[in-house]
Amino acid sequence: ERKRVLPDPSEQMEVDGTAEKKDQIQPPIKRYRQDDDPESNNILFVQNLSSEVNAETLTKLFQKYAGFKEVRPVPGRADLAFVEFEQVSQARMAKTELGGFSLPGGKDMRIDFAKK
C-alpha cells in the first residue's frame, strides 16, 4: 500500500511563481479603484443649508465642477439637497473642495455621499 506523505511545513512551496516558506504565505489583499469604494456615490447629500440657499444658488456653486448633472432639493426640508454628478470621482472632487463651504446665512455646508 502506498502512503500519502504530507509536505513538511518548513519546506519551500511555490506561490504565485515565487518560492516562499509556508508560514510566510499571506492572504491576497483586495484591491479596488477609488470609484469602487463602498462609501462613495455619484450623488452627494448636502446638509446644513440656511433658508437663504435655494436650488439656483447650489446649481451655481456645483456647476463649476466637471460632470455636474443636477441639484434636487428635498421637498419640505430647505436645509437638505441632493447633487448628482456623472461619475463618482467628479462627486468626490466637489465634496472635497466644497465641504464646510460657508454659504449665505452663515452656515457651513456639510457634504456626504448619499446612501446607495
Residue pairs with C-beta under 8 A, 6 or more apart in sequence:
7 13
7 22
9 21
9 22
9 23
10 21
10 22
11 22
12 19
12 20
12 21
13 19
13 20
13 21
13 22
13 25
15 25
34 40
34 88
34 89
34 92
35 87
35 88
35 89
37 88
39 113
40 88
40 91
40 92
40 113
41 88
41 91
41 113
41 114
41 115
41 116
42 67
42 84
42 85
42 86
42 87
42 88
42 90
42 91
43 82
43 83
43 84
43 85
43 91
43 113
43 114
44 82
44 83
44 84
44 85
44 91
44 94
44 95
44 111
44 112
44 113
44 114
45 80
45 82
45 111
45 112
45 113
45 114
45 115
46 58
46 80
46 81
46 82
46 83
46 109
46 110
46 111
47 79
47 80
47 109
47 110
47 111
47 112
48 79
48 107
48 108
48 109
48 110
49 58
49 78
49 79
49 80
49 81
49 103
49 105
49 107
49 109
50 79
50 103
50 104
50 105
50 106
50 107
51 78
51 79
51 105
52 103
52 104
52 105
53 78
53 103
53 104
53 105
54 73
55 71
55 72
55 73
55 81
57 103
57 104
58 71
58 73
58 81
58 83
59 70
59 71
61 98
61 101
61 103
62 68
62 71
62 83
62 94
62 98
65 85
65 90
65 93
65 94
65 97
66 90
66 93
67 85
67 86
67 87
67 90
67 91
68 83
68 84
68 85
68 90
68 94
69 84
69 85
69 86
70 83
70 84
71 81
71 82
71 83
71 84
72 81
72 82
72 83
72 84
73 80
73 81
74 80
74 81
74 82
82 114
83 91
83 94
84 91
85 91
85 94
91 113
94 111
95 111
95 112
95 113
98 109
98 111
99 109
99 110
99 111
100 108
100 109
100 110
101 108
101 109
102 108
102 109
103 109
